[in-house]
Amino acid sequence: AQAILAWASRGWHKRGVAMAETPPNGGEGQGAWPSSPTTAPGATAAAVVASPAGAGGSPAAASSDGGGVGCAPAAAAATSAMGDGGAAAESAHRGLLEFAESAKAGALPSIAESPHLNEELEGIIREVASTGATNGYPWDALRRLLARKVELVLAEFWREMPDMKVQEGESFEAAAVEPLTRCILEPRREGAPFTVQRLCELLAEPRGVYKSTRKYLYALQRAVLVVSTDEALDVAGEPQSAAAAAATAAMSGGALATRKRKLPPELSNGVVAE
């Protein structure tokens, strides 16, 4: 009886080996077994992670077999992206401070020598235009950047479309550009005003709406004069700053702009010029 049992055990063992080594249908068709050799369970994750996507590797398989091994590259990429963003912001902040120091010292090149800002400084203007937040940029440094950008954009507009009249013997820069930049540089605010986003929008995409130098100049005026004047002072009846008054006069052809103000019922039959 023992001999018969041993003989049967050997027979079933050989049959199992044959079934494991021989694919169905003789190795042909959809039922064929994979031709790759059997690998140890512990090596499956490492093999899948190491194999490229084109060779059939699957990060999902690596994650399931290897206990989350496939998630490590994604986490590392996210950490790297966060680090790169922080480094870029720090570099932009440092570049802005260096630019402001040069501008304050009068060491900037002329517009003819350097008609464009570098990409890092342009990115700061686009960022403020998009978000409306200055993101920790010091206003004293940011306003020097905006003043320079005003000079560059208006110089380009004037070269392509000089459609604004200036007095004989006076340059466009002296009549229109310098009053605006003086308004921006006036140290009358501790931080950026609420119009800084609109100003940056005009400077980031100057050709988005305006083709005329005169019309673009008026749009800048509406943003810059609010930057340089405090509405609370106007309500209190204090006079407008000298630079803001000069800019207003320059933009309106020498005459101060007027606006309508709501009057009491007994005086509502006229317009008050301010």
RAGI-V247215 format. One record per pair of residues at least 12 apart in sequence whose C-alpha atoms are under 8 Angstrom apart, sorted by the first residue. I is the first residue (numbers start at 0). GAP is how many residues later the second one is. D is the distance in whole Angstrom. If there is no record, write none. Layout:
i: [I:I]
gap: [GAP:GAP]
d: [D:D]
//
This chain:
i: [41:43:43:43:44:44:44:44:44:44:45:45:47:47:48:48:48:58:91:91:91:92:94:94:95:95:95:95:96:98:98:99:99:99:99:99:100:102:103:110:110:114:115:116:120:121:124:124:124:124:124:125:125:125:127:127:127:128:128:128:128:128:128:128:129:129:130:131:131:132:133:137:138:138:138:139:142:142:143:143:145:145:146:146:146:146:147:148:149:149:149:150:150:152:152:153:153:153:154:156:156:157:160:160:160:161:162:162:162:163:163:174:175:175:175:178:178:178:178:178:179:179:179:179:179:179:181:182:182:182:182:182:182:182:183:183:183:185:187:187:188:191:192:192:193:194:194:194:194:195:195:197:198:198:198:201:201:216:217:220:220:220:224:224:224:227:228:228:256:257:257:258:258:258:259:259]
gap: [24:18:21:22:16:17:18:20:21:24:16:20:13:14:13:20:21:12:28:29:32:44:25:26:25:45:46:49:44:42:46:40:41:42:44:45:40:41:40:40:41:37:36:32:24:82:21:75:76:78:79:74:75:78:68:69:72:67:68:69:70:71:72:75:67:71:66:64:65:64:58:53:51:52:53:47:41:42:40:41:38:54:33:34:37:38:33:54:27:31:53:26:30:50:53:23:59:63:18:55:56:55:50:51:52:51:49:50:51:49:50:75:71:74:75:64:65:67:68:71:41:44:45:63:64:67:61:41:42:44:45:60:61:64:40:43:44:42:40:41:39:35:33:34:33:28:29:31:32:27:31:25:21:24:25:17:18:34:33:26:27:30:19:22:23:16:12:15:17:15:16:13:14:15:12:13]
d: [8:8:7:8:7:5:7:5:5:8:7:7:7:6:6:8:7:8:6:7:7:7:8:7:7:7:7:8:6:8:7:8:5:8:6:7:8:7:8:8:7:6:7:8:8:8:8:6:8:8:6:7:7:6:8:6:6:8:5:7:8:5:5:7:8:8:8:7:5:8:8:8:7:5:6:8:6:6:8:7:8:8:8:5:6:7:8:7:8:7:7:6:8:7:7:7:7:8:8:8:5:6:8:6:6:6:7:6:6:7:5:6:7:6:7:6:7:6:5:8:7:7:8:8:8:6:6:7:7:7:5:6:6:8:6:7:6:7:7:8:8:8:8:6:8:6:8:7:6:8:7:7:7:6:7:8:7:8:7:8:8:7:6:8:8:7:7:7:8:5:6:8:6:7:6:7]
//
